[in-house]
Amino acid sequence: MDLAKALVPLAPSRTLLPHGAANLAIFGASGSIGASTLDIVRRFPDRFRAKVLCVHRNIQALEKMVREFKPEAVGIADESACAEFSQLARQYSVQLACGPEECAYLAAHPAIDTVV
């Protein structure tokens, strides 16, 4: 599949609008930059929402994040870890992307304003 043809245009940024929170896709959510970004989301829930969370393989951390932030979609780059997480994804009613290519598609999720 041609990635350029499959990507959905990003929604216009709402980060400066007073009536809505910015919807974030956070790649590397279990790493230090991801943790810092999630701390900002936690501190300013009226300004930011974690709509998409992606990790390489840390599904234990991802489960905690899913419970707290309730994203619409999650991505796991490591396909074996993704298979382990699939039952939890159904339990939490979250869209699951497996593998690096599917994770890349999440950057173009129609609800996303900003990718971190």
Buried (B, 14 or more C-beta within 10 A) or exposed (E): EEEEEEEEEBEEEBEEEEEEBBBBBBBBBBBEEBBEBBEEBEEEEEEBBBBBBBBBBBBEBBBEBBEEBEBBBBBBBBEEBBEEBEEBBEEBEBEBBBEBEBBBBBBBBEBBBBBB
